[in-house]
Amino acid sequence: MKMLLTNSWLHNSFLLLVAILIITPGLAKPFIGIGDDQSITWVFQAQTLFKQGFGLSEVVFLNDQNNGWKVLFNPHSFSLTSLITAVSFSLLGVTETAARIIPLVFSLLTLIGIYHFGRIVIDKVTGLLAGALVLVTPGFLYFCKQPGVETLVLCLSVWLGVCYVNWLKTQSNKQFLCLGVLTLVSGFVSWAGYCYVLALLVHAFLFYRQRIGMLLILPLTLITAFFTYLSTYLFLTGHTLFDGYWQVLLQGTSANNGNGDTFTWFTAIANQFSYIEATYSQILLLTAGVWALLTFRQWWKRDYITRSEQDMLTLLLLPLSFSVLFPELVWMRQATSIFWLPFIVISAATVLRLFIQALQFTKLHALILTASLVVGIGYHNLPAYQTFQQSSQFKDGLVLGKIINSETQPGKKVLIHDQPTDSGIQAITNFYAQREIAFATYSLSVWKHQYEPIQKEYTYLILDPKNAPDASLSAYFQQKLPLKRAGMFMLLKLQ
């Protein structure tokens, strides 16, 4: 019994084994579900890199609409995620599994990092319980295998936290070196890495002011990473920071960026709460909330909290800093809700452990009760996970993309008329079609006037009758042109 509760190697092996058994069955799912409309951007970048043999001759801005989806650099996430995914494509082929296996690896590292943070700050049993709670969190089980920057950011944030609290305890140069290396990598991954270093500085200011001097090396490391990235960007593209890059960055930080009337600070906060509620179970949120209320109440009354509680607040400051500095990115992407995972599961595990200890059971009975609680939470969360896993709101993009791939010749340009209004469907169509595609909508008069130049430029025309805004043009196509029905769409060879 003692070995079960104290052996870290056994704990790590158990968590990894259970995680692999739970997560791997969904690796081959097509990109049609919640969040796939945005994660497909990174996949498409990786696909483009792989096709070019990792050449960077066609690098353009993410928001350059004239270049469609031929993008290799995303000013919100840099390119490390896409480069790693492209390597996976080179080894395993361009498939959903090859794309999803990369975030899975980072998610497994996150799981181990959460265990070690709990072990260092509290004890091994709490770390093991926190790891078990990760594996019954519905949002994590879904987003942990979704391509994109979030899983890598989460992994880096957890291990930044582990190295940070280890360094605070030991003053080890080795731990500080690890902290510096992780900071440097974070600078090449996402703006979140910059937020997280700021969070560590805030935490040190609140509780460890004598250590701030040495921590100032971390911002210098980030500055080095940032200007290295900008220099590479300028060398490869000829663009500078002021050619649009800065404006794209501000889209993630502004509550007034012209993207629509729906975004306000209120809607950003409301969306964040709704995303968190969907990602985690009510039990986890309730127990984590109990820990937060008790800790802040104690801090307020006595102006003092324990060392472990101080270190736990690191995990709260990390996602909070990103939410404050980049509210619109949080508003747009539900996957960013997993940034709260380490704080929620470790604080919830702490409360559950204290509750079980208060019952004064024997070790065996306490172990049985703990396992029963985890299984019960998992069973309660199963419908939520199934909702995530079975989501398919972008299925039309998959269907259309595969039709284009099977019905058209490689190297030929395709025009899709009566374009899908959802940009996510367009992106997913591009990925599965693997053709050069343009989306447009014409009136009957404009179509007749521009038919010859259209015919010269495009080899195929795809018509989506259900999205046709001009009934007369749709009827004209069907009466005058030799259309071939392909599923729910119609296909015409223009040349």
C-alpha positions in Angstrom: 0.0 0.0 0.0 2.8 2.4 0.9 4.5 1.8 -2.5 1.2 2.6 -4.3 0.9 5.9 -2.6 4.6 7.0 -2.7 6.2 5.7 -5.8 6.5 8.5 -8.4 7.6 6.2 -11.2 4.5 4.0 -10.6 2.3 7.1 -10.5 3.6 8.4 -13.8 3.3 5.1 -15.5 -0.2 4.6 -14.3 -1.4 8.0 -15.5 0.3 7.7 -18.9 -1.2 4.2 -19.5 -4.7 5.2 -18.6 -4.4 8.4 -20.6 -3.3 6.5 -23.7 -6.1 4.1 -23.4 -8.7 6.9 -23.0 -7.5 9.4 -25.6 -6.1 7.5 -28.5 -9.4 6.1 -29.9 -10.4 9.6 -31.2 -7.2 10.4 -33.1 -8.6 9.6 -36.5 -11.6 11.9 -36.2 -12.0 14.3 -39.2 -11.8 18.0 -38.6 -15.5 18.7 -38.4 -16.1 19.4 -34.7 -15.9 22.1 -32.1 -12.9 24.3 -32.6 -11.7 22.5 -35.8 -12.6 25.6 -37.9 -9.7 27.4 -36.2 -7.3 24.6 -35.5 -7.4 23.7 -39.2 -5.3 26.8 -39.8 -2.3 25.3 -38.1 -2.9 22.0 -39.9 -3.0 23.7 -43.3 0.2 25.6 -42.5 1.9 22.3 -41.7 0.5 20.7 -44.9 1.8 23.6 -47.0 5.2 23.4 -45.3 5.3 19.6 -46.0 4.3 20.0 -49.6 7.0 22.6 -50.2 9.7 20.3 -48.6 9.9 22.7 -45.7 10.8 25.6 -48.1 9.5 29.0 -47.0 9.3 30.7 -50.4 5.6 31.4 -50.2 5.3 32.9 -46.8 2.4 35.4 -46.5 0.4 37.0 -43.8 -2.4 35.0 -42.2 -4.9 37.9 -42.8 -3.8 38.4 -46.4 -7.1 37.4 -48.1 -5.8 37.8 -51.6 -3.6 34.8 -51.0 -6.4 32.6 -49.7 -5.1 30.0 -47.2 -1.5 29.8 -48.5 -0.1 30.8 -45.1 3.0 29.7 -43.2 3.1 32.4 -40.5 0.4 33.2 -37.9 1.2 36.4 -36.0 -0.9 35.1 -33.0 1.0 31.8 -32.7 4.3 32.0 -34.6 5.2 28.8 -36.5 6.8 26.3 -34.2 3.5 24.3 -33.8 3.1 24.1 -37.6 6.8 23.1 -38.1 6.4 20.2 -35.6 3.2 19.1 -37.3 4.8 19.2 -40.7 7.5 16.8 -39.4 4.8 14.5 -38.3 3.3 14.6 -41.8 6.7 13.8 -43.3 6.9 10.7 -41.1 3.2 9.5 -41.0 1.6 11.1 -44.0 -0.9 13.9 -44.2 -3.7 12.4 -42.1 -5.9 13.4 -39.1 -3.9 11.0 -36.9 -0.6 12.5 -37.9 -1.9 16.0 -37.0 -3.5 14.9 -33.8 -0.6 12.9 -32.4 1.5 16.0 -31.8 -1.0 17.7 -29.4 -1.5 14.3 -27.8 2.2 14.1 -27.0 2.2 17.6 -25.4 -1.0 16.7 -23.5 0.7 13.7 -22.0 3.6 15.8 -20.9 1.1 18.3 -19.4 -0.5 15.4 -17.4 2.9 14.4 -16.0 3.7 18.1 -15.3 0.4 18.5 -13.3 1.3 15.5 -11.2 4.8 16.8 -10.4 3.5 20.3 -9.6 1.0 18.7 -7.1 3.8 16.5 -5.7 6.2 19.4 -5.2 3.7 21.9 -3.8 1.6 19.5 -1.7 2.3 15.8 -1.8 2.4 12.8 -4.2 -1.1 11.6 -3.4 -2.6 15.0 -4.2 -0.5 15.1 -7.4 -1.8 11.6 -8.4 -5.4 12.6 -7.6 -5.0 15.8 -9.7 -3.7 13.7 -12.6 -6.7 11.4 -12.3 -9.0 14.4 -12.4 -7.4 15.5 -15.6 -8.4 12.2 -17.2 -12.1 12.7 -16.4 -12.2 16.3 -17.5 -14.4 16.3 -20.7 -12.9 19.4 -22.4 -9.4 18.3 -21.9 -10.0 14.9 -23.3 -11.3 16.5 -26.5 -9.0 19.5 -26.9 -5.9 17.5 -25.9 -5.8 16.0 -29.4 -6.9 19.0 -31.3 -4.2 20.5 -33.5 -3.3 24.1 -32.6 -1.2 26.1 -30.3 -3.2 25.6 -27.0 -1.8 22.2 -26.1 1.8 23.3 -26.5 1.1 26.5 -24.6 -0.5 24.5 -21.8 2.4 22.1 -21.6 4.9 24.9 -21.4 2.9 26.8 -18.8 2.7 23.7 -16.5 6.4 23.0 -16.7 7.3 26.7 -16.3 5.3 26.4 -13.1 7.1 23.3 -12.0 10.6 24.8 -12.7 9.6 28.0 -11.0 8.4 26.5 -7.7 11.4 24.1 -7.8 13.8 27.0 -8.2 12.0 29.0 -5.4 12.5 26.0 -3.1 16.0 24.9 -4.0 17.7 28.0 -5.6 19.2 25.5 -8.0 20.9 26.9 -11.1 19.8 23.9 -13.0 16.2 24.7 -12.3 16.7 28.3 -13.3 18.3 27.1 -16.5 15.3 24.9 -17.3 13.1 27.9 -16.6 15.1 30.0 -19.0 15.0 27.4 -21.8 11.2 27.0 -21.4 10.8 30.7 -21.5 12.9 30.9 -24.8 10.7 28.1 -26.4 7.6 29.9 -25.2 8.7 33.0 -27.1 8.6 31.1 -30.3 5.2 29.5 -29.7 2.6 32.1 -28.7 1.9 35.4 -27.1 0.7 33.4 -24.1 4.4 32.7 -23.3 5.0 36.4 -22.9 1.9 36.7 -20.6 3.1 33.8 -18.5 6.5 35.3 -17.8 4.7 38.5 -16.7 2.5 36.3 -14.4 5.6 34.8 -12.8 7.0 38.3 -12.2 3.7 39.4 -10.6 3.8 36.3 -8.4 7.3 37.0 -7.3 6.5 40.6 -6.6 3.6 39.5 -4.3 5.4 36.7 -2.4 9.2 36.6 -3.3 10.3 40.1 -3.9 13.9 39.2 -3.1 14.0 36.9 -6.2 12.7 39.4 -8.8 16.2 40.6 -9.7 17.2 37.2 -11.1 13.8 36.7 -12.7 14.3 39.8 -14.9 16.5 37.6 -17.0 13.4 35.9 -18.3 11.9 39.1 -20.1 15.3 39.6 -21.7 15.1 36.0 -23.0 11.7 36.7 -24.5 13.0 39.8 -26.1 15.8 37.8 -27.7 13.3 35.2 -28.9 11.0 37.9 -30.3 13.6 39.7 -32.3 15.0 36.5 -33.6 11.6 35.6 -34.8 11.1 39.0 -36.4 14.5 38.8 -38.1 13.7 35.4 -39.5 10.3 36.7 -40.7 11.9 39.7 -42.4 14.5 37.5 -44.1 12.0 35.1 -45.4 9.2 37.4 -46.4 10.6 40.9 -46.9 7.9 42.1 -44.5 8.6 44.2 -41.4 6.7 44.6 -38.2 4.8 47.5 -39.6 3.5 45.8 -42.7 0.4 44.5 -40.9 1.9 42.3 -38.2 1.3 44.9 -35.5 -2.3 45.4 -36.5 -3.0 41.7 -36.4 -1.5 41.5 -32.9 -3.8 44.3 -31.7 -6.8 42.2 -32.9 -6.2 39.9 -29.9 -5.9 42.7 -27.3 -8.5 45.2 -28.3 -12.2 45.3 -27.2 -12.8 47.6 -30.2 -11.2 46.1 -33.3 -13.9 46.3 -35.8 -14.6 42.6 -36.0 -18.3 43.1 -35.2 -20.7 44.5 -32.6 -20.9 41.3 -30.6 -17.5 41.6 -28.9 -17.4 43.6 -25.6 -15.6 43.0 -22.4 -18.8 41.7 -20.9 -19.3 39.2 -23.7 -15.6 38.2 -23.4 -16.1 37.4 -19.7 -19.4 35.7 -20.3 -17.9 33.6 -23.0 -15.0 32.6 -20.8 -17.3 31.4 -18.1 -19.5 29.5 -20.5 -16.4 27.8 -22.1 -15.0 26.9 -18.6 -18.4 25.5 -17.6 -18.5 23.3 -20.7 -14.9 22.2 -20.4 -15.0 21.2 -16.8 -17.5 19.4 -14.6 -19.6 21.2 -12.0 -17.9 19.1 -9.3 -14.4 20.2 -10.2 -15.5 23.9 -10.5 -17.2 23.8 -7.2 -14.3 22.2 -5.3 -11.8 24.5 -7.0 -14.0 27.4 -6.1 -14.1 26.3 -2.5 -10.3 26.3 -2.4 -10.1 29.7 -3.9 -12.7 31.2 -1.6 -11.0 29.8 1.5 -7.5 30.8 0.4 -8.5 34.4 -0.4 -10.6 34.7 2.7 -7.5 33.6 4.8 -5.3 36.0 2.9 -7.8 38.9 3.4 -8.2 38.3 7.1 -4.6 37.5 8.1 -2.6 38.9 5.2 -0.8 35.6 5.2 -1.2 32.3 3.3 0.9 29.1 3.5 3.8 28.5 1.1 1.9 25.8 -0.8 -1.1 28.2 -1.2 1.3 30.9 -2.5 2.8 28.5 -5.0 -0.7 27.3 -6.1 -1.6 30.9 -7.0 1.0 30.6 -9.8 -1.4 28.4 -11.6 -4.1 30.9 -11.3 -2.1 33.9 -12.5 -0.9 32.1 -15.6 -4.3 31.8 -17.4 -5.6 35.0 -15.8 -2.8 37.0 -17.4 -3.6 35.7 -20.9 -7.3 36.3 -20.4 -6.7 39.9 -19.3 -4.2 40.8 -22.1 -5.8 38.9 -24.9 -9.6 39.0 -24.3 -10.7 38.6 -27.9 -8.6 35.4 -28.4 -10.2 34.0 -25.3 -13.6 35.1 -26.6 -13.0 33.4 -30.0 -11.4 30.1 -29.0 -13.0 27.7 -26.6 -9.8 25.7 -26.6 -8.1 28.4 -24.5 -10.3 27.3 -21.6 -7.9 24.4 -21.0 -5.3 27.0 -19.8 -7.2 26.9 -16.4 -6.8 23.1 -16.2 -3.8 22.9 -13.8 -5.2 25.3 -11.3 -8.7 23.7 -11.3 -7.6 20.1 -11.0 -4.9 20.6 -8.4 -7.1 22.9 -6.2 -10.0 20.5 -6.6 -7.7 17.6 -5.7 -6.5 19.5 -2.6 -10.1 20.0 -1.3 -11.1 16.4 -2.0 -8.0 15.1 -0.3 -8.7 17.2 2.8 -12.3 16.0 2.8 -11.3 12.3 2.7 -8.7 12.9 5.4 -11.3 14.5 7.6 -13.3 11.2 7.5 -10.3 9.4 9.2 -10.6 6.3 7.1 -7.9 3.6 6.9 -5.6 4.0 3.9 -7.3 1.2 2.0 -10.8 2.6 2.6 -9.5 6.1 1.7 -8.0 4.8 -1.5 -11.3 3.0 -2.4 -13.3 6.2 -1.7 -10.9 8.3 -3.8 -11.1 5.9 -6.7 -14.9 5.8 -6.5 -15.1 9.6 -6.5 -12.9 9.8 -9.6 -14.9 7.2 -11.4 -18.1 8.8 -10.4 -17.0 12.2 -11.7 -15.9 10.5 -14.9 -19.3 8.9 -15.3 -21.0 12.2 -14.6 -18.8 13.9 -17.3 -19.3 11.2 -20.0 -22.2 12.9 -21.7 -20.3 16.2 -21.9 -17.3 14.4 -23.5 -19.6 12.6 -26.0 -21.0 16.0 -27.0 -17.6 17.2 -27.7 -16.4 14.1 -29.5 -19.6 13.7 -31.7 -19.7 17.4 -32.7 -19.9 17.8 -36.5 -21.0 21.3 -37.4 -18.4 21.6 -40.1 -19.2 18.3 -41.8 -20.1 20.2 -45.0 -16.5 21.3 -45.4 -15.3 17.7 -45.2 -17.9 16.5 -47.8 -17.2 19.3 -50.2 -13.4 19.0 -49.9 -13.4 15.2 -50.5 -15.7 15.7 -53.5 -13.4 18.2 -55.0 -10.4 16.0 -54.4 -12.0 13.0 -56.0 -13.7 14.7 -58.9 -11.0 17.2 -60.0 -7.5 16.8 -61.3 -4.5 17.9 -59.2 -3.0 21.3 -60.2 -6.3 22.6 -61.6 -8.0 25.7 -60.1 -11.6 25.3 -58.7 -14.2 28.0 -58.3 -16.9 27.4 -55.6 -19.9 29.5 -56.3 -22.4 30.5 -53.6 -19.7 30.2 -51.1 -20.4 28.8 -47.6 -20.9 31.7 -45.2 -18.9 30.0 -42.5 -15.2 30.7 -42.9 -14.5 27.5 -40.9 -16.2 25.4 -43.6 -14.1 27.2 -46.2 -10.9 26.4 -44.4 -11.8 22.7 -43.9 -12.8 22.5 -47.5 -9.4 23.7 -48.5 -7.6 21.2 -46.4 -9.5 18.1 -47.6 -9.6 19.3 -51.3 -5.9 19.8 -51.7 -6.6 22.0 -54.6 -6.2 25.7 -55.3 -9.7 27.0 -54.5 -11.5 30.4 -54.8 -14.9 31.2 -53.3 -17.2 33.7 -55.0 -20.8 34.7 -55.4 -22.1 36.3 -58.7 -25.4 37.6 -59.9 -26.7 36.3 -63.3 -25.8 39.5 -65.2 -22.2 39.6 -63.7 -21.7 35.9 -64.4 -22.7 36.3 -68.1 -20.4 39.3 -68.4 -17.4 37.7 -66.8 -17.9 34.1 -68.0 -14.9 34.1 -70.5 -12.2 35.3 -68.0 -13.6 32.9 -65.4 -13.5 30.0 -67.9 -9.8 30.8 -68.7 -8.8 31.0 -65.1 -10.7 28.1 -63.5 -11.0 24.5 -64.7 -13.9 23.5 -62.5 -17.0 25.2 -61.0 -18.7 23.8 -57.9 -22.3 24.9 -57.2 -23.9 24.6 -53.7 -27.6 24.9 -54.4 -28.6 25.3 -50.8 -26.5 28.4 -50.4 -27.5 30.1 -53.7 -28.7 33.7 -53.0 -29.7 34.2 -56.6 -32.3 31.6 -57.7 -32.2 32.8 -61.3 -28.5 32.1 -61.6 -28.9 28.7 -60.0 -31.6 27.9 -62.5 -29.4 29.2 -65.3 -26.6 26.9 -64.3 -28.9 23.8 -64.2 -30.5 24.6 -67.5 -27.6 25.9 -69.6 -24.5 24.1 -68.3 -23.7 20.4 -68.2 -23.6 20.0 -64.4 -22.7 16.7 -62.8 -24.2 16.0 -59.4 -21.7 15.1 -56.7 -23.4 14.4 -53.4 -25.3 17.6 -52.4 -23.2 19.7 -54.8 -23.1 20.2 -58.6 -19.8 20.1 -60.5 -19.1 21.7 -64.0 -15.9 21.4 -66.0 -15.3 24.8 -67.5 -12.3 23.8 -69.7 
